[in-house]
Amino acid sequence: MTVSVERIGRDGLIAVASAEVEIGKIPLRLNGLEVRRGMDGKLLIDAPGVAHGGAVMPAVELPDDLEHAIAREIAALV
């Protein structure tokens, strides 16, 4: 897995990250992962969203173990 982070530091957005993972020899790049701080002080990493019917929903849904692994890698760089 390769992760890159661009620090933003405004409007509650700490950084924007990208992650590249390989699934079955197929590279998959996730861009626009938003890094924010939650009300409890913990980092939150959100997938990019898409507007649908007046609501914003995640553009990508990942298995929990992959989502957690990406979050740990990003948190280590922030």
JOVEN-V703615 format. One line per field, one symbol per residue. phi: phi as a letter, one per 20 degrees, with the letter a starting at -180 (. if undefined). burial: b if it has 9 or more other C-alpha atoms within 8 Angstrom, else e. A space follows every 10 residues. Layout:
phi->???
burial->???
This chain:
phi->.ccccdfdmb lmefaccccd cdclmdfcdd dmfedcdffe nefdcdfgdc fbmnddcffc ddfgffgfff ffffgfee
burial->eebebeeeee eebbbbbbbb bbeeeeeeee ebbbbbbeee eebbbebbbe eeeeeeebee eeeeeebeeb bebbeeee
